[in-house]
Amino acid sequence: MKITKEEVLHVAKLARLNLTETETESLINDMGNIIGFADKLNELNTDEVLPTAHAIPMQNAFRADEVKESFPREEILKNAPDSDGDGFLIPKVVE
Amino acid sequence: MKYETVIGLEVHAELSTKTKIFCSCKNEFGGEPNTRCCPVCTGMPGTLPVLNKAVVDYAIKAGLATNCSITKYGKQDRKNYFYPDLPKAYQISQFDLPLCQNGYIDINVNDETRRIGITRIHIEEDAGKLIHDDYSNESMADYNRCGVPLIEIVSEPDLRSPEEARVYLETLKSILEYTEVSDCKMQEGSLRCDVNVSLRPVGQKEFGTRCEMKNVNSFRAAVRAMEYEQKRQAEILDNGGVIVQETRRWDDVRGESIPMRSKEDAQDYRYFPEPDLVPIVVSDEWVEQIKNTIPEMPEQRKARYIGEYGLPEYDAFILTSSKKMADFFDATVSEGAKPKTASNWLMGDISKILNDKELEPADIPFTPAQLAKMIALIDKGTISNSAAKKVLDAMFAEPADPEALVEKLGLAQVSDEGAILQMVNDVLAQNPQSIVDYKAGKDRAMGFLVGQVMRVSKGKANPQMINKLLKEALDKA
C-alpha cells in the first residue's frame, strides 16, 4: 500500500516530530512497507473471527480499592524538568 | 424559519471510590498540589496501571440505574493527545466496548414523561489541573486529579430544549447521588458536562450540523450555553449561512461561546486497545450482586411520598431530588413528625437557610430527631410558628435540644386561658375608643387590640387564643 507524503507529515505532526525532507522521503517508503506488511492479513478470510484486542488469555486483573501512601512530593518532583517545589513548571499554556 | 432544537449531552462524573483508577493514591478533592501522586498517575515510564475493581462496580451500578445493558466483554483503549494536564500523553478510556450501553432515563417536563436514551457509559481517567494565575511566564501542573476515576454518560440526541436538558441533568444527578456512584459536588467539579446542540427546520427528519460546547461548569451555565447556541445557529441559518461543525468554549462571564479548535487541528485521537490492561469480563452473578445494592430510587420514593404520606407531587419531587434531603425527611417522620409538617419545614425555612448559607442538605447541623421535637412543640402549642423560626435559627447556629432552646430564648407560648383573659380585659379597659370603633364595624380596631394584647404578653401569648378571647369579650361589651 502506498503512503503519501501528506500522510507521513500528518502522523509526524500528531507525534510532534519535525522531519527533514530526507527523513520524510525515507519514511514514505518505510511506512508504506509496514502498512503493506499488515495488509497481508487482509488476504485471510476473518469473517468468523472475533476481533482480538489482547493476545494473552487473561481477564479481570483488578486491584482492591484500598488507599496506600502516595509518594513524597519531593520524590515526584525530582522527575520534573522544572519545578518550584509545589508542581511541575511547564511552558505557559494559553487556552 | 421555525427550528427544532436537538440536544445531546456528555456528562462526566467523578466516582466516589477511595482510590484512583489505576493506582492506590487517595481519590480526594483539593489538597496541596502533587501530594497525592505516584509514578503510575504521573505517567512515569515503565509503570503499569492496575484497574480498581470498585470503578467497574460503580460504572455497572450507574448503568443498571439508567436501564443500560451491561457489556459482558469490555476493554479499555488509549486516546492519544498532547496536553500537559495529561503526563502520559494519552488518556485510558473506552472506545468500542464501553461497560454499559443502550439505556434510558425518564424525565418529567411540564407534567409529561419523556424517555431520554443513554447511548453509553464508559470508564476513564481524569486529567490533572493546570494553574496559570500565580505564574507569569509558565504554567504549573498539579497531578492530584490525574487518574481520578470518571464515568462518561453519553445521551442520545433526544432532548428538544434547554429546559428539557436541565431536567435531564437534575434527574441524572439525583440518580448518581442516590446510588452513591458520585458525590455530584458541582463546585468541586465532580459533575461536568459537554453540550451538543443542532437545529433543524420543524418537520425535517435529518439532524442539522451540531456544535459541541465545553467548559460548562454548572447546570445554569449549561442552560445559558444552550440558549445562546440556539440563537446563534438560528441567526446563521436565517441569513442563509451554514453551520460549521466545531468545538466551542463557553465563557459564562461574558455569556458567549467562542470556537476552540480550528479545522486544521481536527481531532485525531488514534484510539487503540490499551496493551497494559486486560479485558473486563462481567458475569451475570456480578451484575446480580450489584443490582442488590441499588437503593430505592427517586421515582419510587416520590411515589411512596405521594401514596403513603399524601404529599403533593411538587413537594414529593423537591424532597426526593436530593437524597440527603429525602433521608432527613424520612428520619424526621419516623421520629413522629407529621409528614406534611416536616415537608413544609424542610422545603420552606430549612431550604431557605441552606440556600442563604450556601450549604447542602448534608450540612444540616441538627438531627432529624431534634427537628421532630421542634415540630412536636408547635403541635402541643408550646411555641408559636414564629417562635419556631427563631428556634430553628438557633438550631442552625448551635444544634441543641429544642426544648432547652425554647427555655433559653424565653419563647414558650402562653396558652393559659386565665392569664390571657386578664390581659384582654386590661387592654380593653385602657382602650374604650377601640371598643366603640369595633362596634361601629371598623376591622382595624380588632387588629389593633390583638396587637396590644400581644405586646403586653411580650409576644408570647397564643395568637388563636387572643383572637378567640378578645372576640368574646368585645361581643359582650
Interface residues (C-beta under 8 A of the other chain):
Chain A: H10 L14 R16 A53 H54 I56 M58 Q59 N60 A61 F62 R63 A64 D65 E66 V67 K68 S70 F71 R73 I76 L77 N79 D82 D84 D86 G87 F88 L89 I90 P91 K92 V93 E95
Chain B: T17 K18 T19 S24 C25 K26 E32 P33 N34 T35 R36 C37 C38 P39 T42 M44 V50 L51 N52 K53 A54 V56 K75 N80 F82 Y83 P84 P87 L130 I131 H132 Y135 N137 E138 S139 M140 A141 D142 Y143 R249 D268 R270 P273 P275 L277 V278 P279 I280 V281
